[in-house]
Amino acid sequence: MFRPNALWMLLALGCSANSLGEEEKVCAPGMQVACACPGGQLGAQSCTADGMAYTKCDCSASSGVGGGGWGTGGSPSGGNGGAPEGGGPSGGGGSGNGGAPAGGASSSGGAPSGGGSPGGGSSGGASSGGGSSGGGSSGGGSSGGGAPSGGSTGSGGTTGGGGWGGNGGFGGGSFGPVGDYAGNVKIQEIALYQAVKIGLMKNGQEVTQKNAPVVAGRPALVRVFVAPVTGFTNRKLTAKLELTSTDPNVKSQTVSLDVSAASTDSNLGSTFNFLIPPEQVTTDLKLTASLHEPSGASVGATQSTVKWPAQTGMNVGADSSGVMRVKFVPFRYKADGSSRLPDTSTEQMQRYHDILFAMYPTTKVEVSLRDAVDYNKYVSAGSGWSTWLDTLCDLRQADKVDSKVYYFGIMAPAASWGSYGGGIAGLGYVPDASDEYSRCAVGLGFKDADTNGFIMAHEVGHTMGRPHAPCGVSGEAFPYSGATIGAWGYSLVSQKLKEPSGFRDVMSYCDPQWISDVNYGKLFKRIKWVNANYYVTPGSPEKYRKLLVDPNGTLSWGNSITFTRTPSGQKRRVALLDGAGQSVAEVDGYFVPTSDDPAGTLYVPEPRAGVVAIAADGLPPVVLDPAG
């Protein structure tokens, strides 16, 4: 469950908006997304007029995506939306460490040409692809480096000067000549970033116990940290990143940087930065990093401290998780006679996509929009949520969707975010991996309420088995005090760093938020498990009653449901009571909790004739619903 804090409530006042329409769409008509072309370059494909498909990838020299679009990762207007994950809910629209307080960086923000800002470095970063010639001033962010030429394409790569493997961004995938090994300097550290920092080498030693998984098929930023030693003079150096794989499309890269001091975690401009395209992050990828004088220069240095590994390349150890699929379900709120629809604008769907891709360990995020559903029951700040969630899960089962698809319901149960008041903002089950039925969550959908997508990302995390992180709410044991993120974070969408002591895990109630390395790893395991489609052998169909427990403790009966397997969840003894209140039998019930204790659903086998009530462990006796 997600509860907004008071500051967020004040900053996020707004009104509802119309949906994209009743017909289910896979994209917004006319939008462009990046697509892969031979040689690691990016092309562009457009959404058809009916919003039901994309055109064939256009790989002509003039093609390219200037402004992202729903399902790609950049804001549809070329970066005006700023970083969707900018600063957590209390930022009111992506402030904090990314984006302007009112919604993001302006289209003209960013580092000037050659700026040497934290987004690039004077030679190998900003001016070569992170500043005016590739990002920054053309539509990217500010101190974080910006996205090349108008925003970044979440699942595809940066746009503008060539994409993940082209000339824009961090080194851009180009490979040029180098001189002798660099003198009086050493490689201090090598790290890889796909959402969190993953150490590969430190102080000349391989990091054998990684803090998080490297995801195959997901773009990766590799940073080479350097440190001058005695006798060093400030100058431009070139780093070479040799990449090898059985895939012939994997390409090595070079990038140059003016070096004057030791690299630091907080300054992207102090490291040699290489952006590896998603298709080149293979399961057998190996890398070797080395430092060189510019082409033709020679200082007579040796490779002892400026090449790592000294011999064969290091196996990065990438593993596949697979695609993440989320279908959004708008509910038309009719309980007050308004028939309001939540915000499903192109901009809001883009925010949802971007924050999922930025934080979740997946190769790709597929976002789709279902037809709107009429809803006649009341939902308030403290009640009605379990019934709404139950309705969504039943709908998911009735739709017979692929088992890998998660459902997220959105609703505007009041005229505005301000008139709704404080209280619950979202609710989701926290199910076992095999519990396909419970892959559903709900959240508020007022316009400008979830402007960075964190409500949704938090609740989807619950559906993937993640309980609360203990900050502002009780939660599971957590390795970092105050539910901080533990390792440096990095957004592939905004190209901004997240300082570990300044950001809290997205499963907490504290701001600003990002994903911790520990939850990143656990989400990887769940996504991989779900995509492997592990088969649960069906048994005989059995009917169950659903007893719904609301966050405020209210009990109500949901619709009956038939399962061909035993429900997942916590086993609880259930006494079956007759008209006199006497127990006539005991059966096993199964309780699946939601994110907000004591809420959840208790599954009870269909009682036999003569049973009029039940009494379950931890719950008061409840009379059966005659309607079943």
N, C-alpha and C positions, 0 to 999 in steps of 0.2 A: 504494500500500500504506500501511497505517496501523500504526504500532508505538506502543503506549502507553508512557508513561514510568513509572518505578517508583512515584512518588507516586500516580499515577492507579490503578495496579494495587492499591495498598494500600487506597485509598479506595473502590474499586468492588467489593469482595467481595460475592458474592451467589450465589443458586442459581437453577436454571432454573424456568420456569413453564409451565403448559399453554398451548396456542395457543387462538385464538378458535374453532377447530373446523375440520373437514375441508372444509366447503362454502365455496366462494369467496364473500366478502362485499364489498360496496361501502361498507358503513358498519356501525357497531355498533348493534344493535337498541336503540331508545329514545332514542338520542342526538339532540340538536337542533343544527341549524346555521343560521346567518344566511342570509337570501335577500333579494334586492332587491325593493322595492315601488315603485309609482309615487311620484314626488316626492322620490326619493332616500332614503326611509326604509327601515329594515330590518324584515323580517318573520321568521318562523321556520318551518322545516320539520323534520319528524321522520323518523328512520329506521324503516322498517317492521319488524315482528316477526321476519321472516326475514332481515333485514340485506341485502336485495337491492335496495332502492330507497328513495327519499325521498318523503314525502307532498307534496302541492301546497303552495306557499308560502302561509302564513297571514299576511295583512296587516292583521288586525284590530288595534285600538288596544292590546289587552292582550297581543298577541304580542310575542315578544322572546326572546333567547337569554341565559340567565343564566350559562352555564358552558361555553361552547365545545363541544367534542366532536371526535371523530376526523374529520379532514378540514376542520375549520373554523379551527383555529388557537389556541383557548384550551384550558386544561386542562379535562377533562370535569367536574371537581368545582367549578368556579368560581374557578380561579386558584390552588388549593393546590399545584399543581406548580411554580409559579414560572416564571421565564423559562427556556425550554428551552435557549437559547443563552448562558446566564448567564456562563460564564467559561472555557469550554474544558475539555478532559478532566481536567486536573489539579485542577479544582475539585471533582470527585467528585459533581457533581449540580447544576450551574448556579450556582456561586458566582462570585467575581470581580466583574464589573460588573452582576450581575443575578441575583436569586434567592438563597435561603439555601443554605449548603453542603450541606444534606441533601436538597435537592430543590427549593428555591424559596421564595418568599415565602409566609408563612402567609396564610390567608384574611382575617385581620384586619389585615394590614400596610398600609402606605401613608400618604400624607400626610393629616393631619387637615383638617378643613374650612378652606378658604381659605388653606392652608398656604404658598403661594408657594414650594414646593420646586422642585428642578430639573425636576419633572414638569409644571409648569403655570404658575406665576406667581400672584400674589395675586388677580388679578381675572379675567384672560382664560384662565387655565389651570386651576390646582388647584381653586379654589372654583367655577369655572364648568363643570367637567366632568372635572377631573383629580383632585380631592380627594374629600371625603366625598359630594358630590352626584353624582358620576359615576364615580369610580374609587377610587384610594387605599384609603380605609377600607372600601369596600364589597367589596374583594376584589382589588385591583390590587397592584402592586409597591410598593416603598418609594420611595427618592429619585428614581427615574426617572419617577415620575408615576403609574404603575399603569394598569391597564386599567379602563375604566368599568364598574362594577357586576359584577365577577366574571370577569375574564379577557378576552382579545381573541380575535376570530375570524379567524385568519390570512388566509384567502382572502376573507373577506367583509367584515370591518370590526370595529370595536369594538362591544361589546354594551352592554346597559343603556340609557342615555339616548339612544337614537336611532341608534346605529351611526355609520358613517363620515360620514353626512350629517345626523345628528340633533343632539340637544342635548348629548350627552356628548362627552368628549374635548377636543381642542384647538380650541376655538372652535365646534365642533359644526355648522358649516354655516349658522348663523343669520345674518340680515342685519337690522341695525337702523339707526336714524337717527344721523347724525353732525353735529358742529358744523363750525366753520371749520377750515382747515388749521392744524395745530399749530405753535406758535411756539418758536424757539430749540432746535430739535432737527432731526436729519436721518436719512434712511434710509441706513445705512452699507453694508448688504449684504442680498441676498435669495438664499436657497438652498433647494433642494428635496431631500428625502430619501425614498428608497424602500428603501434598505438601506445606501447610502453617500451622503455629502454631495455634491451637484452644484451648483456655483455658477451662479447666473443673472445676478446683478449684484454688482459690488463697486466701491465708491468712485465711484458714479455712472455706471459703464461696464458695458455688457453683456459677459458672459463668452461669447465667441464660440467658444472651443475647450473644449467640455465634457470633463471627465475621465471621464465615464461616461454611458451612455444613460439618457434618461427613458423609462420603459416605459408605453406606453398601456394603459389598462385595469387598472392596478395602483394601489392607494391611494398617496397622496403626502402627506407633511408638508411644508408650505412655512413657512419661518421668515423673518421680517422682522427684521433686526438694526437697532437704532437707536443713536444717539449724541447725547447732549446737547451743546449749544454754549453759548457765553457768554450768560449771562442766564437760563439754564434754571432753573425751579423744579420740585421734585419734585411730580408729580401723576399722576392717571389720564388716559391717552390712549386713543384708539380708532384701530385700524388697519382699513382697508378693503381687501379683496382683490377686485378686479373680475375676474371670470372670464368670458370670452366664447368662443363656439364656435358652429358651425352646429347643434350638438345643443341643442335648447331646454331640456333638463334640466339643463344646466350652470348653477350658481347662484353668485352672489357671496356673500361672507361679511364679517362684521365681528367683531372681538374687542377687548376692552379689557384694559389692563395698567397697573399702577402703575409708572411709570418713575422711577428715581432714579439710574441709572448706565448706562454703555454696555453693550450686549449682549455676551455672550461665547459662544464655541462650546460650552463645557462646561456651561453653565447654561441648560436649557430654559426656566426661569422668567424669563429675562432677555430673551426674544424674543417677538414676537407670532407665535403658532403657529396655522396653519390646516391642518386635515386634510381633504384633498380625496377624496371617495369614488371608488372605482375606475372607475365608469361615467362620471365627469366628467373623468377624465384622458384626453381625446380627442387624436387626432393633430393637430387644428387648434387646440388650446387656447391661448389667449392670456391674459396676466395683466397687471394694473396694480395697484401697491400705493401706498397713501397714508396719511398720519398726520393725525389730526384731534383737535381738542378734543372733549370730551363734547358730546352734543346740546344745542344752545342756547348753548354757550359761544363766545366770540369774543375773539381776541387780535389780529386784524388781520394775520395772517401770510399769506405768499404760498406758492405751491406749489413754488418753485424747488428746495428740498432735501427736501421731504416727499411728493413724488409722483414715481413712476418706473414706466414711462417717462412723460415729460411729455405726449406726444401719444398715439399709438396703442399698444395693448397689445403686449407682447413675446410672440412665438411661443415656447412652451416647447420645441417640437421633439420631442414624444413620438413614439415608434415602437413598433410591435407586435412582440412576440416569440412570444406564444402560450402555450398550456397546457403544463405539464410533467407527464408521466405516469410513475409508478413503480409497478411491481407487485412486491410482496414475496413471496418464495418460502421458506417454512419447510422445512428439511430435517430429517427424523427420523433421528437419529444411531443406527445399529444396529451399528457396527463393534465396540463393546464390549458389545453385548447389552442396552444400556439403553433403546433406542428413545426417547431424550430428544428433546423438541421445544424450540425456542427461544422466547423471550418475544415473543408477539404479542398481548399484552393491549391493551385499548383505550388504556390510558395510554401504552404504548410506541409504538403506532401513531400516537397523537397527537403524541408527541415527534418522530417521524420527519417527519410532515407539517409540523409547525411550523417546524423548523429549515430545511427546504427552502424553505418559503414566505418565511421571514424573510430568507434570504441570497441566494436565486436570483432572477434578473431575469425573472420570469414573471408572467403575469396570474393564474394559478391553479395549484394543485398538486392533482393527482388521485392518491390513494394507494389501492391495492387489494391484496387478500391472496389468493394462490393456494392451492389444495389443497396439503397437505404432501406431500413426496416422500421415500421411503425412501432412505437412503444407507448403504451397507455398507463403504465404504472409510475408512481411517484418515486423520484430519487432526490434525496436531500443531502445536506452536508454530513449527516450522521446515519442515515438509514436508506434502505432500498437497494444497496449496492450488491449484496449477495444474490438477490433475485435477478438483477440486471446481468450479473456475471453468469449466472446459471442459464439465463435465456441465450446469451451469446454462445456458451459451450454447446447447448442443445442445437443451436443454429449451425454451428460448425459441423456437428455430427450429421445433421440433416442434409447439409450441402455435399457430404461425401467427398470432401477435399482430400488431396494427397496428405498422408500422415505427417509429412515434414512441414506443412504450412501452419504457422501460428496466426491466430485471430486476435485483433485488437479492436475493441468497440469504443467508439467516441460519441459523446452526447453533450448537448448544451441544456441542462435541466433548469436553467433560469435565464432571464433576459440578458444578463451579462455576468462576467466574472465577478464584478463587484457586488452585484445583488445576490449572488450565490452565497457569499460569505465564506468563512473559514471552514476547515474540516477536511474530509476525505477528498483527494483529487484523483485517486486511481486505486484499483484493486486487482490482484491477480492471484491465481493459485500458485503454490510452491510444490509442484508434483515431482514424483519419481521420474526417471528418464523414460521408463516404459509406458507412462500414463499419457497416452495419446489424447484422450478425451479432454484433459485439463490444460491443453496448450492454448489457453485463451486468457485475456486480461482486458480490463476496461479502464477508461480514463476520461477526464473532462476534455471537451473539444471547443471551448469558447474561442473566438477569434482573439489572437494575441495572448492567450493564456499559456500555452506550452510553446513559447516562441523559439525555444532551442531544442525542443523534443525530449527533455530530460524526464518528464512525467512518463511518457511512453517508454523510453529506454529503461527506466527503473522498473516499470511493471513487466515488460518483456523479460527483464532479468529474472524476475520472480518465476515466470512460467518456465524458465530454463533452470530452475532449481536453486536460484540464489536467494537466500534469506537476507534480512536487513544487515547492513554493516553498522556497528554500534557507534553512531554519532547522531545525537538528537533523537534517537530511538534505540530501544534495546535490540540486540541482535546476537548473532553467533560469535564465538571466540574469533578474534581478528588479530593478525600478526603485527599490525601497526597501530600505535596509540592514536585515538581520535579518528579512526577509520581513514587516515591519510593513505595516499596511493602507493607509498613504498618506493617506487622507482619513478624516474622521470617519465612523464607522458609526452606524447607527440601526436598531433593530428595530421593525418595524410590529407584531410580536406582543407584545413586552414593553414597548414604548414607552420604551426605554432607549438612551442614547448609548454609543458605543464610541470611546474616546480613541485616536487614530491611532498614537501611539508606544507605547501599552500593549497593543495587540492585534496578533496575528500572523495571517497569511493562513491560511485553513482548509486549504490544500494543503501547509502546513508540518507539522513535528512539534513546534512550540513552542506554549505556552499563555500566556494565554488566546487564543481564536481568534475571528475574524470573517472576512468576505470583504473583500478589498482592492478598490479601485476598478478596478485593471487587470484582475483576474480576473473581476470583475463584468461588465466590458465584453466580455471574451472569451466568457464563458458566454452572454451575450445573443446574440452572433453564432451560437453553436452551436445554441441553442434555436430561434432564428428559422430557421436553415437546416434543421433537422430538421423543424420544423412546416411549412415550405414544401413538404416532401415532394418534393425534387428527384429527378427520375426518372433512374435509370441504365439505359440500354438493355441488356436482357439479351442474352447471346450463347448459344452452344451449351453445354449442360451439360457440366461437366468435374469429374472426381473428384479429390480431393486427400487426401493423408495429412496428419495433424496431429502434429507433433513438439512435445511440451510440455516447456518448460524451467521447472523449479520455482525459487523464489527461492534455494534452496541449490545450484542448478546441476544437480540431478538431471534426467536426461532420461527421458521415457517417451512411448509412443505413445498418442494419443487415438483416438477413433473417426474413421473416414473421413467425409468430407463432400462433397457435390456443390454447386458454385456455378455460376450462369449468368453470372458475370462474373469478371474477374480479381480475386483477393483484394487488399484494400488492404494497406498495410504497406511495410516496407523491403525492396527487392529484394536477394536474396542468391543467388550462384551455388551450385548444388548439384551435386556430382559423384555419378553413379550408379555403384556398385561391383559387380563380379561376385564370385564365390566366392573368387577369388584376391586380392581387394582391389584390383583394377585398375579404373581408370575406363573405362567403356564409353560414357559420354555425359555432357553437362552440361545442366542445365535451370535455369530461374529459379524460385527459391523466394521466398516472401514472409513476412517476419517481422513480427508485430504484437506490440509490447512490452506488458508490464503495467507497473504502477506501481513494481515493485521489480526493478531490474536484478540479474541478467541474465534474469529471468523473461519468458516470452512464449510465443507459438505460432508455429512455422514451418510454413507450408503448402507442401507439395511435391506437384507433379502425380503422379498414380498412376504408379509406375514400370512399365516394360515387363518382359516375362518375362526371367528370367535375372539380374535385379538383386536382390542380397541385402542390400545396405547402402547408406547414403548418407554423404557427407561435405560438410557445408555450411560456408561461411565463418564462422569464429569458433566452430565447434562440433566436437567430436571425431566420428570415424566412428560410426555407429549402425546396428546390424543391424535390418532391417525386421521388423515384427511380422507373422508368417505369417497371422494372422487378418485382416489388412487393416484 
